[in-house]
Amino acid sequence: MQSIRALLLASVALFAAGSASGQSPPAPKVPDCTASEYRQLDFWLGDWTVIDTTSSVVFGSSHIEAAAGRCTIREQYSSPRAPGGAYEGTSYSSFARTDRRWHQFYVDSRGTVNAYVGGSDGGAVVLLTKTPAGKTLRMTYRSMVDGTVRQIGETSIDGDAWTPVYDYTYRRP
């Protein structure tokens, strides 16, 4: 009991001495998003006309900007003349320092909600999610030499054979 009391008194005395000197522990370092991993999707930033690559038909427009201290990329997609009626979608994409992967959360005006996870792959950013039907949806973003961005969507049942769903080209207006 005496040793516990002595240890407690010593701890209080050390705390009081530190407080009396006006010194406080250093603030923890706030992580920033300046590392190259956080910049892997910066080629996608800007205002874009979204075109179906195969038919050259304009599908809509997208405004993509850095947000949350440049740690997040926010997309606002709009397609007033989409098949089935006007369509809007919003996504938030971020490189997570905890698992060192890209995450995208996408919601749209038709009630769709998708959470993608992926990473950099040969100059592209590839994101994957599972559909309610058990298929895997793969979305690939690639910066092209002409300044456009390609976004290709594919599905797979087994992860080996992929079926194209869409192929968009983002072109600056």
C-alpha positions, 0 to 999 in steps of 0.5 A: 500500500505504501508503494502505491501511495508513493507512486501516486504522489510521485506521479502527481508531483511530476504532472504538477512540475510539468504544468507549472513550467508551462510546457504541454506535450507536443500536438500530434502531427496532423496527416496531410494529403500531399503524398503522391498516392493522394494525387493519383486521380488529380488528372480527373479534376475539372469540368468535363463533357462526358461522351460515349466513346463508341458512338460519340454521343454526349451523355452528360457533364461532370464537375470534379473538384478537390475537397476536404483539404485536397484529401477528397475528390468530389464528382457531380455528374449530370445527364439531363437526357439520359435514357429513362429520364434525367440522371444525376450522380455524386461521388466522393473518392479518397486515398485512405492512409489506413489501408493505402487504397482508393475508396469511392462512395457513389450515389445517384438520383435513382437510388443507387449506392455503391462503395468501390475499393481499389488502387493504382494499376499501370497508370490507371486507377481501378475500383471494384464493388460487388453488385447485389446480384453477386457480380463484380463491377470494375471501373477504370479511370485512365488519363489519355495522352490527348488530355481526355480521361477514359472511364470504363465499366465492366462486370464479371461473375468470376473475376476472370472474364469481363463484360463491357458495360460502358466506355466514356470519354471525358473531354474538356468543354 
